[in-house]
């Protein structure tokens, strides 16, 4: 049975006010994804939501406009969606603190596209997935599909890095249906909506960590979701450290193969 990993990103490293870039996602076999997709569509449709986007749910904007007055409904929807994640095989996440990254990465590499935070975080997650395959011995790596949401910057650089790491070439697909002149051109992939939740929550977790905040302010009501995911889906939540970045400098200068085939830092 084939497995697929779906990954999404949160944070924009071209925005000077952004503190963190996070890439995160989940791995599961095809039959689990199919079952989750059917139940996900049913539950979001019942709530009147066509496109579930975590940042909009968290801030009560777009399709969630007015939901700040429907907090019980919002919490019930989130509880139901999180329950659907329980059968997932594995989670992966990598958060890159941008200020530390820019200050520690050698100046000559900072603006190189292949070393942008998105490419680093995506490559890290892919390396984590391969590490899990090595440990479990099954499924074989060539039977795993790597999917990243289409549209994030530096995707070509991520693809080049993954191929250079002898990983399967990533597929970049849309999260939402692509419709042109009323005709469905390409179907959006529901699993990205699950990855979107984890990417946004890890983005928030490390943003508030960097701000030395003990709570998440107005985002506190959704903080519990990350704890539930950590409890029910195995896998680390990684955070790039100064030591990791220093190691990257050394490896780049030495033209070594790569930093991320066996990442070792777990942040719980």
Buried (B, 14 or more C-beta within 10 A) or exposed (E): EEBBBBBBBBBBBEEEEBBBBBBBBBBBBEEBBEEBBEBBBEBBEEBEBEEBBBBBBBBBBEBBEEBEEBEEEBBEBBEBBBEBBEBBBBBBBBBBBBEBBBEBBBEEBEEEEBBBBBBBBBBBBBBBBBBBBEEEEEBEBEBBBBBBBBEBBBBEBBBBBBEEBEBBEBBBBBBBEEEEEEEEEEEBBBBBBBBBBBBBBBBBBBBBBBEEEEEBEEBEEBBEBBEBBBEBBEBBBBBBBEEBBEEBBEBBEEEEEBBBBEBEEEBE
